[in-house]
Amino acid sequence: MQIKCDLQVRGGQGYNNCSNCAGAGRECRTRPSKRGAARHQSAPTAPPLTPPDSSTSELTQPAPGANIAVSKNVGHGLSNFDVNNNPQHQPLNPDLRPPNAPEHSRDGFQGHPVPPPANSEANAEGLSSMRCPPGSDHASPPLIAHSHERRVSVIPNDSPATQVTAAHTEHSDSYPVDTGYSHVYSPEIQSDARNQTLQVAGRPPKLVPLPQPELQESFVETYYEFCYTWCPVLDRDKLPFELTQPLLVNALAVLGSHIRPPMIPNDGPATYYERARRQFYDDEEADVMISLKAISLFYWWSPRPPSILHRHSSWWWTSVIIRHCQQLGIHREPLPGQMVRQEVDRCLGRRIWWTAFARERLTALCQSKPCVIDPDDCSISEPTLEDFPGIQDITKAEIFIYWVRLCAIIGRIAKYLSRSFDSPSAPFPTHLGRELIDWVHSLPPHLQLPIHSDRTTSFNRDIHQLHLPYLAVIIILHLKKSSQPLPQAYPPAIFAASCVARILRDMLARGATRCLMAITGWYCGTAFIALLQACRIEGLSKSANEDLDILSLAVNQLRTMWPTANVFYHGFQRLRADAAARVPNTAEGSAGMLGNGVNNSQRPGEPPTEMGNEDMNMNMNIANGIDWTHYFPFATAKTSGVAETLLAPHTTQEMFVDDTFPDNMMQFQDLFEQYNSFSDIDIFM
């Protein structure tokens, strides 16, 4: 007796089994349709839904013996392919599966077995009740199943823009807010989504070259060692399955081959990036979460500076991630009682969202860009340790959480500065300065910057990097536009700049510059401006020049990886040459700098230097009540020569003047005059 299956109808309603199987408590297995297979074989090839720009060159043919992944059409997006028979691919959190969910389903068109979607751990009753199990510190399986034979992966070819699963539709029917009442047309919208997916399913398979297994293993190790803290989007327990996805494998190769280039033959980051980028734009990855993970890794590749508009910058890719997350509704927690159809791992979703959020906030400051994310539109909870189940190094999760909190403050500072740029009389944002102080004092002891002595005995590259944006934003807050070519730097800016140099000195001493992100060039650029101003102050000149040497050396190393660092490198050379021409020698400059802050050796008609030693304490007094030394609980007089000079005559009650509110970063536009606009010197990874 034949029973009509209503799986397709129920699939549009958020279920992944038919009513007959659900009533009997059985697993729902659909029979392959011969007519459906015949229709698919004759289906016309559909063009990509989101084609790449026309400047993209064609991919090169794989070399003989190379690993090949075959992108193959396996259905209309109901699921991917079966990994149930492989014990390495079993989901590690079965308790998070929806009630009565089958272990796996089968493709309804060509009969290929399929696994549960990578994001199938959500609770159908509502995502608000789902939490990742804390403390699941289990042993991880091998990252990659090695094989000496050529690997051929069968990859589904469903568009992430139109992916439809039994419990996952990327449309507003799963979105927490529907101000446009799109749900009224939900049947038509879902029907159109299926039609689009069927068109994509008719595309012919593609050969996708993959790195050799030993290279993949190396790239995974590089990611977890250098990048996971700032981009915790890959979980070890899911890697065996995810590393069968060509888009993610090539994206991981971009990162790994750029940060730590292998010494055996490989295609290099530029080729890996081009492959992954084309795969993304051609909609060759069925799982949207895999796509988001992959393009999150593009952060460690910057083919050229953002001197002109292009679609390869971190600003571009971060915006793409944000828009995808917003369409998925990741930025909002589900409303009470809401039926949630999209099965997104909320722990993973939070990590992806807050990674993009932090990057976007940093870019808003360093590139003078408007903030894309409006916190008032978001109800997603902040990241917690519970969002990192099974993590082996809990310190990396802690650093990520504090980094996100810092970037939230930086975003508010960027917004304040951009909106007060045209108001010279705008008051100093005392409340934001206090937020920074509260943040640095909230760090647990093991996350505090260990530079209180003249040597760093407990070096942690992630903790050092965590403090770079913190110090950079202090510099920005305490610079002020001046009639001179250089802005005026006040003691907090100079002190923070010297701490930046100390961090980079530790990095250089350990040969650890390749782990630094591209935005580090901008951190160096802000510190350079403050220290160059300090070179004009008697008592600081020698130490400030030593710190400038460190910054120049660091940028020289960075420019081998990041093209934008080359802009800063040449800017440093020009600015130091100009400073040397203005003051022929250090002795003359120091002799001409009197205690009253007036430079007797200045050129006729040139305004006097604005700070001197005896003047410095007076300039540290402000009425807003911020003691600038509270910015630096980790520093002492042994931290650097500049720190020794600034702290020696200082008392705890000394503040700086009330008019030290700086203008926006746009004030530095004239410092790199060979470039057309301020954006030409901006770092964007």
Secondary structure, 3 states (H helix, E strand, C coil): CCCCCCHHHHHCCCCCCCHHHHHHCCCCCCCCCHHHHHHHHCCCCCCCCCCCCCCCCCCCCCCCCCEEEEECCCCCCCCCCCCCCCHHHCCCCHHHCCCCCCCCCECCCCCCECCCCCCCCCCCCCHHHCCCCCCCCCCCCCCCCCCCCCCEEEECCCCCCCCEECCEECCHHHCCCCCCCHHHHHHHHHHHHHHHHHHHHCCCCEEEEECCHHHHHHHHHHHHHHHHHHCCCCCHHHHHHHCCCHHHHHHHHHHHHHHCCCCCCCCHHHHHHHHHHHHHHCCCCCCHHHHHHHHHHHHHCCCCCCCCCCCCCHHHHHHHHHHHHHHHCCCCCCCCCCCCCCCCCHHHHHHHHHHHHHHHHHHHHHCCCCCCCCHHHCCCCCCCHHHCCCCCCHHHHHHHHHHHHHHHHHHHHHHHHHHCCCCCCCCCCHHHHHHHHHHHHHCCHHHCCCCCCCCCCCCCHHHHHHHHHHHHHHHHHCEECCCCCCCEECHHHHHHHHHHHHHHHHHHHCCCHHHCCCCHHHHHHHHHHHHHHHCCCCCCHHHHHHHHHHHHHHHHHHCCCCHHHHHHHHHHHHHHHHHHHHCCCHHHHHHHECCCCCECCCCCCCCCCCCCHHHHHHHCCCCCCCCHHHHCCCCCCCCCHHHHHHHCCCCCCCCCCCCCCCCCHHHHHHHHCCCCCHHHHCCCC
